[in-house]
Amino acid sequence: MLFQKGKLKVRLLEEKDQQLLVKWLSDPVVLEFYEGRDNAFDLEKVKKEFYAEEEGMVRGIIEFDGNEIGYIQYYPLSAEDRELYGYGTSDIIYGTDQLIGEVYYWNKGIGKVLVKSVVEHLVKTKQAKKVVMDPQEWNIRAIRCYEKCGFEKVKLLPEHEWHEGKYHNCWLLEYKN
């Protein structure tokens, strides 16, 4: 187990979770907010994208009240991203991405518990001084959630992410410890 807060538990991603990722990442309702509805995943793509070794990358499955409901990953910020975001090399900075793949669990406050918990985990166990995310500018619900968890908009990233046929602006959001 990576961390736990009440009914929320995050554990390491396992081989047995491949079909969960296929299910979530082929659902158009989920894909509208994560990867794009024109970018559905099959088993081969899940294996390639989520099971390849990447230095420092930690991948996990989110469970709530005993049910597997989503995916999270966190990683030390790369030199390339540090430069893009305007950071130096001295601070310990982590990035994180997450999705709740079971739509039933949306809009129930679980995202806030998750984000606060991962930040707490990264500060305590990795000595992170900053945690960053880069949601697309139009994803108001996600941005609102992150801001409620202490993240602040620090930089607009023009045409930063390809989503459903075009590049979209993203916000660099930062939590400072």
C-alpha positions as a LaTeX table, in Angstrom:
\begin{tabular}{lrrr}
\hline
Residue & $x$ (\AA) & $y$ (\AA) & $z$ (\AA) \\
\hline
Met1 & 0.00 & 0.00 & 0.00 \\
Leu2 & 1.27 & 3.45 & $-0.89$ \\
Phe3 & $-1.01$ & 5.48 & 1.39 \\
Gln4 & $-4.44$ & 5.46 & 2.99 \\
Lys5 & $-6.88$ & 8.05 & 4.33 \\
Gly6 & $-10.14$ & 6.76 & 5.80 \\
Lys7 & $-12.02$ & 4.79 & 3.12 \\
Leu8 & $-9.47$ & 5.83 & 0.48 \\
Lys9 & $-6.53$ & 3.52 & $-0.19$ \\
Val10 & $-3.88$ & 3.72 & $-2.90$ \\
Arg11 & $-1.86$ & 0.62 & $-3.73$ \\
Leu12 & 0.77 & $-0.15$ & $-6.33$ \\
Leu13 & $-0.41$ & $-0.99$ & $-9.84$ \\
Glu14 & $-0.29$ & $-4.74$ & $-10.50$ \\
Glu15 & $-0.47$ & $-6.88$ & $-13.64$ \\
Lys16 & $-4.02$ & $-7.90$ & $-12.67$ \\
Asp17 & $-5.13$ & $-4.26$ & $-13.07$ \\
Gln18 & $-4.67$ & $-4.18$ & $-16.84$ \\
Gln19 & $-8.35$ & $-4.86$ & $-17.59$ \\
Leu20 & $-9.44$ & $-2.11$ & $-15.16$ \\
Leu21 & $-7.34$ & 0.39 & $-17.10$ \\
Val22 & $-8.75$ & $-0.88$ & $-20.41$ \\
Lys23 & $-12.28$ & $-0.47$ & $-19.03$ \\
Trp24 & $-11.73$ & 3.07 & $-17.76$ \\
Leu25 & $-9.66$ & 4.25 & $-20.71$ \\
Ser26 & $-12.13$ & 3.02 & $-23.31$ \\
Asp27 & $-15.12$ & 4.74 & $-21.66$ \\
Pro28 & $-15.98$ & 7.91 & $-23.64$ \\
Val29 & $-17.26$ & 9.63 & $-20.48$ \\
Val30 & $-13.86$ & 9.20 & $-18.80$ \\
Leu31 & $-11.89$ & 9.88 & $-21.98$ \\
Glu32 & $-13.57$ & 13.26 & $-22.40$ \\
Phe33 & $-11.44$ & 14.41 & $-19.45$ \\
Tyr34 & $-8.41$ & 12.06 & $-19.72$ \\
Glu35 & $-6.63$ & 11.33 & $-23.01$ \\
Gly36 & $-9.59$ & 12.24 & $-25.30$ \\
Arg37 & $-12.53$ & 10.33 & $-26.73$ \\
Asp38 & $-10.55$ & 9.79 & $-29.93$ \\
Asn39 & $-7.78$ & 8.03 & $-28.00$ \\
Ala40 & $-9.33$ & 4.89 & $-26.50$ \\
Phe41 & $-7.03$ & 2.27 & $-25.00$ \\
Asp42 & $-6.96$ & $-1.46$ & $-25.67$ \\
Leu43 & $-4.89$ & $-4.02$ & $-23.75$ \\
Glu44 & $-1.78$ & $-3.55$ & $-25.89$ \\
Lys45 & $-1.84$ & 0.23 & $-25.43$ \\
Val46 & $-2.41$ & $-0.10$ & $-21.67$ \\
Lys47 & 0.61 & $-2.41$ & $-21.38$ \\
Lys48 & 2.77 & 0.00 & $-23.39$ \\
Glu49 & 1.68 & 3.19 & $-21.59$ \\
Phe50 & 1.24 & 2.01 & $-18.01$ \\
Tyr51 & 3.57 & $-0.95$ & $-17.56$ \\
Ala52 & 6.82 & 0.31 & $-19.10$ \\
Glu53 & 9.55 & 1.10 & $-16.59$ \\
Glu54 & 10.16 & 4.82 & $-16.13$ \\
Glu55 & 12.72 & 6.07 & $-13.64$ \\
Gly56 & 11.06 & 7.39 & $-10.49$ \\
Met57 & 7.50 & 6.78 & $-11.76$ \\
Val58 & 5.13 & 5.31 & $-9.18$ \\
Arg59 & 1.82 & 4.01 & $-10.49$ \\
Gly60 & $-1.11$ & 3.08 & $-8.31$ \\
Ile61 & $-4.72$ & 1.98 & $-8.17$ \\
Ile62 & $-7.17$ & 4.06 & $-6.15$ \\
Glu63 & $-9.59$ & 2.12 & $-3.99$ \\
Phe64 & $-12.53$ & 3.59 & $-2.12$ \\
Asp65 & $-14.46$ & 1.58 & 0.45 \\
Gly66 & $-12.89$ & $-1.60$ & $-0.97$ \\
Asn67 & $-13.74$ & $-0.83$ & $-4.61$ \\
Glu68 & $-11.14$ & $-0.15$ & $-7.30$ \\
Ile69 & $-12.17$ & 3.21 & $-8.74$ \\
Gly70 & $-9.21$ & 4.87 & $-10.43$ \\
Tyr71 & $-5.57$ & 5.35 & $-11.28$ \\
Ile72 & $-2.82$ & 7.67 & $-10.02$ \\
Gln73 & 0.82 & 8.23 & $-10.87$ \\
Tyr74 & 3.49 & 10.46 & $-9.40$ \\
Tyr75 & 7.07 & 11.14 & $-10.39$ \\
Pro76 & 9.97 & 13.49 & $-9.79$ \\
Leu77 & 9.77 & 16.32 & $-12.29$ \\
Ser78 & 12.10 & 15.76 & $-15.25$ \\
Ala79 & 14.80 & 18.24 & $-16.25$ \\
Glu80 & 12.78 & 19.00 & $-19.42$ \\
Asp81 & 9.61 & 19.80 & $-17.43$ \\
Arg82 & 11.58 & 21.86 & $-14.90$ \\
Glu83 & 12.86 & 24.01 & $-17.75$ \\
Leu84 & 9.43 & 24.29 & $-19.41$ \\
Tyr85 & 7.77 & 25.23 & $-16.12$ \\
Gly86 & 10.53 & 27.66 & $-15.12$ \\
Tyr87 & 11.95 & 25.75 & $-12.14$ \\
Gly88 & 15.59 & 25.44 & $-11.13$ \\
Thr89 & 17.25 & 22.24 & $-10.07$ \\
Ser90 & 17.45 & 22.67 & $-6.30$ \\
Asp91 & 13.91 & 21.97 & $-5.03$ \\
Ile92 & 12.41 & 18.49 & $-4.84$ \\
Ile93 & 9.38 & 18.75 & $-7.14$ \\
Tyr94 & 6.91 & 16.00 & $-7.97$ \\
Gly95 & 4.24 & 15.83 & $-10.66$ \\
Thr96 & 1.06 & 13.82 & $-10.34$ \\
Asp97 & $-1.77$ & 12.69 & $-12.60$ \\
Gln98 & $-4.92$ & 10.90 & $-11.57$ \\
Leu99 & $-8.31$ & 9.81 & $-12.79$ \\
Ile100 & $-11.39$ & 8.37 & $-11.20$ \\
Gly101 & $-12.43$ & 5.81 & $-13.79$ \\
Glu102 & $-15.65$ & 4.70 & $-12.12$ \\
Val103 & $-18.02$ & 7.54 & $-13.02$ \\
Tyr104 & $-20.35$ & 6.64 & $-10.13$ \\
Tyr105 & $-17.69$ & 8.01 & $-7.76$ \\
Trp106 & $-17.47$ & 11.44 & $-9.43$ \\
Asn107 & $-18.70$ & 14.53 & $-7.57$ \\
Lys108 & $-18.59$ & 12.86 & $-4.15$ \\
Gly109 & $-15.52$ & 14.66 & $-2.73$ \\
Ile110 & $-13.22$ & 11.67 & $-3.28$ \\
Gly111 & $-10.94$ & 13.65 & $-5.61$ \\
Lys112 & $-10.22$ & 16.18 & $-2.85$ \\
Val113 & $-9.38$ & 13.41 & $-0.37$ \\
Leu114 & $-7.14$ & 11.77 & $-2.99$ \\
Val115 & $-5.26$ & 14.94 & $-3.95$ \\
Lys116 & $-4.75$ & 16.05 & $-0.35$ \\
Ser117 & $-3.54$ & 12.54 & 0.53 \\
Val118 & $-1.05$ & 12.27 & $-2.33$ \\
Val119 & 0.37 & 15.70 & $-1.49$ \\
Glu120 & 0.74 & 14.70 & 2.16 \\
His121 & 2.39 & 11.43 & 1.08 \\
Leu122 & 4.86 & 13.20 & $-1.24$ \\
Val123 & 5.76 & 15.82 & 1.36 \\
Lys124 & 6.30 & 13.22 & 4.11 \\
Thr125 & 7.95 & 10.38 & 2.20 \\
Lys126 & 9.73 & 12.16 & $-0.67$ \\
Gln127 & 10.39 & 15.53 & 1.05 \\
Ala128 & 8.67 & 17.28 & $-1.87$ \\
Lys129 & 8.84 & 21.07 & $-1.65$ \\
Lys130 & 6.38 & 21.46 & $-4.52$ \\
Val131 & 3.81 & 19.24 & $-6.21$ \\
Val132 & 2.57 & 20.21 & $-9.67$ \\
Met133 & $-0.18$ & 19.29 & $-12.11$ \\
Asp134 & $-1.05$ & 20.61 & $-15.57$ \\
Pro135 & $-4.79$ & 20.20 & $-16.23$ \\
Gln136 & $-6.29$ & 21.55 & $-19.41$ \\
Glu137 & $-7.60$ & 25.11 & $-19.05$ \\
Trp138 & $-11.20$ & 24.09 & $-19.86$ \\
Asn139 & $-11.33$ & 21.39 & $-17.14$ \\
Ile140 & $-12.86$ & 23.71 & $-14.55$ \\
Arg141 & $-14.11$ & 20.94 & $-12.25$ \\
Ala142 & $-10.62$ & 19.44 & $-11.86$ \\
Ile143 & $-8.98$ & 22.84 & $-11.42$ \\
Arg144 & $-11.52$ & 23.80 & $-8.75$ \\
Cys145 & $-10.80$ & 20.53 & $-6.90$ \\
Tyr146 & $-7.05$ & 21.12 & $-7.00$ \\
Glu147 & $-7.42$ & 24.71 & $-5.82$ \\
Lys148 & $-9.51$ & 23.53 & $-2.87$ \\
Cys149 & $-6.56$ & 21.28 & $-2.01$ \\
Gly150 & $-4.12$ & 24.20 & $-1.86$ \\
Phe151 & $-2.85$ & 24.31 & $-5.45$ \\
Glu152 & $-2.46$ & 27.68 & $-7.16$ \\
Lys153 & $-2.34$ & 28.60 & $-10.84$ \\
Val154 & 1.21 & 29.74 & $-11.55$ \\
Lys155 & 1.61 & 29.65 & $-15.32$ \\
Leu156 & $-0.50$ & 29.23 & $-18.44$ \\
Leu157 & 1.05 & 26.66 & $-20.77$ \\
Pro158 & $-0.14$ & 27.58 & $-24.30$ \\
Glu159 & $-1.08$ & 24.69 & $-26.60$ \\
His160 & 0.50 & 22.27 & $-24.13$ \\
Glu161 & $-1.54$ & 19.10 & $-24.60$ \\
Trp162 & $-3.09$ & 17.33 & $-27.57$ \\
His163 & $-6.71$ & 16.41 & $-26.84$ \\
Glu164 & $-9.44$ & 15.42 & $-29.27$ \\
Gly165 & $-7.84$ & 16.73 & $-32.42$ \\
Lys166 & $-6.17$ & 19.93 & $-31.28$ \\
Tyr167 & $-3.71$ & 21.41 & $-28.84$ \\
His168 & $-5.16$ & 22.90 & $-25.65$ \\
Asn169 & $-3.83$ & 25.36 & $-23.13$ \\
Cys170 & $-3.08$ & 23.94 & $-19.70$ \\
Trp171 & $-2.58$ & 25.54 & $-16.32$ \\
Leu172 & 0.53 & 24.75 & $-14.33$ \\
Leu173 & $-0.86$ & 24.31 & $-10.83$ \\
Glu174 & 1.50 & 24.23 & $-7.88$ \\
Tyr175 & 1.29 & 23.20 & $-4.25$ \\
Lys176 & 4.11 & 24.67 & $-2.13$ \\
Asn177 & 5.16 & 22.99 & 1.06 \\
\hline
\end{tabular}
